[in-house]
Amino acid sequence: MGFDGIEVVERKALGLGDLTRYPLFAPEFIDFLRRIMPPQRHAQLVFSIVVTARKPDSPSPTDHSHDP
Amino acid sequence: MPYFRDDEARSIIRETYGRVSSESAAVAEAFYPPEDLEGLPRAAVDLALGVGHPVRHAALRPGETVLDLGCDAGIDTLLAAQAVGSSGKAIGLDMTREMVGRARRNAAAAGLGNVEIREGLMEEIPLSDASVDVVVSNGVLNLSTRKSRVLAETARVLRLGGRVSIADLVLDQALPEDVLKSPAALAG
């Protein structure tokens, strides 16, 4: 089992300001992050990436994922 | 070291996603061009919770079968269904019953007859081997405590030559332990 052609096609920094868009995060949690994270990371907490890849056209000799 | 057991993590995520509501398109507008959002039900756009636009990079073709892992309210499932057309099919999979209901209502509101929404786990995808052409996912893989299992399941359901397009979050520096232990951080 495996993938070929793995490629990161997008990469974007997300900071505290971006997190405020999400209804998943209560204001109290954003405030918690603001207090606990160093100020230099406030604009770049995480990265959103998009990864593409492809399953090979033929099974590898060690691929048993389709065995009964 | 994992901070949550599988069952704890699922419970937190189901509770969080089950009760989430939104009347803002702020997340969708950050990642999708306006022309992609036109014509989609407002409820699907307002509950976009992803971190990218994986469908844009999936190079979908008419007639293909697409699986959207963790479909939430269905925005990417609907975009995939539009791209593959009536000869293709988009399957949305989500483990949160409320999201499954929302995605089904949004698919009906969009008038798309080539959408199927299933309730289930991405670690145990309820599809047969080699049954889909493309797997997309948007901000969901990071929620799993068994990510390698999700990828193995993804490979299992893909046909030979099938494609994946996954949007998700990564770190270049560790987060403080107090954040990692937070249920709010886990669900987000």
Boltz contact constraints between the chains, C-beta under 6 A:
constraints:
  - contact:
      token1: [A, 1]
      token2: [B, 155]
      max_distance: 6.0
  - contact:
      token1: [A, 9]
      token2: [B, 57]
      max_distance: 6.0
  - contact:
      token1: [A, 21]
      token2: [B, 26]
      max_distance: 6.0
  - contact:
      token1: [A, 21]
      token2: [B, 27]
      max_distance: 6.0
  - contact:
      token1: [A, 23]
      token2: [B, 20]
      max_distance: 6.0
  - contact:
      token1: [A, 23]
      token2: [B, 22]
      max_distance: 6.0
  - contact:
      token1: [A, 24]
      token2: [B, 20]
      max_distance: 6.0
  - contact:
      token1: [A, 24]
      token2: [B, 188]
      max_distance: 6.0
  - contact:
      token1: [A, 25]
      token2: [B, 188]
      max_distance: 6.0
  - contact:
      token1: [A, 29]
      token2: [B, 184]
      max_distance: 6.0
  - contact:
      token1: [A, 36]
      token2: [B, 176]
      max_distance: 6.0
  - contact:
      token1: [A, 36]
      token2: [B, 178]
      max_distance: 6.0
  - contact:
      token1: [A, 46]
      token2: [B, 169]
      max_distance: 6.0
  - contact:
      token1: [A, 46]
      token2: [B, 171]
      max_distance: 6.0
  - contact:
      token1: [A, 47]
      token2: [B, 170]
      max_distance: 6.0
  - contact:
      token1: [A, 48]
      token2: [B, 51]
      max_distance: 6.0
  - contact:
      token1: [A, 48]
      token2: [B, 52]
      max_distance: 6.0
  - contact:
      token1: [A, 48]
      token2: [B, 169]
      max_distance: 6.0
  - contact:
      token1: [A, 49]
      token2: [B, 170]
      max_distance: 6.0
  - contact:
      token1: [A, 50]
      token2: [B, 52]
      max_distance: 6.0
  - contact:
      token1: [A, 50]
      token2: [B, 54]
      max_distance: 6.0
  - contact:
      token1: [A, 50]
      token2: [B, 57]
      max_distance: 6.0
  - contact:
      token1: [A, 50]
      token2: [B, 167]
      max_distance: 6.0
  - contact:
      token1: [A, 51]
      token2: [B, 166]
      max_distance: 6.0
  - contact:
      token1: [A, 52]
      token2: [B, 57]
      max_distance: 6.0
  - contact:
      token1: [A, 52]
      token2: [B, 165]
      max_distance: 6.0
  - contact:
      token1: [A, 53]
      token2: [B, 164]
      max_distance: 6.0
  - contact:
      token1: [A, 54]
      token2: [B, 163]
      max_distance: 6.0
  - contact:
      token1: [A, 55]
      token2: [B, 155]
      max_distance: 6.0
  - contact:
      token1: [A, 55]
      token2: [B, 158]
      max_distance: 6.0
  - contact:
      token1: [A, 55]
      token2: [B, 162]
      max_distance: 6.0
  - contact:
      token1: [A, 57]
      token2: [B, 160]
      max_distance: 6.0
  - contact:
      token1: [A, 57]
      token2: [B, 161]
      max_distance: 6.0
  - contact:
      token1: [A, 65]
      token2: [B, 156]
      max_distance: 6.0
  - contact:
      token1: [A, 66]
      token2: [B, 129]
      max_distance: 6.0
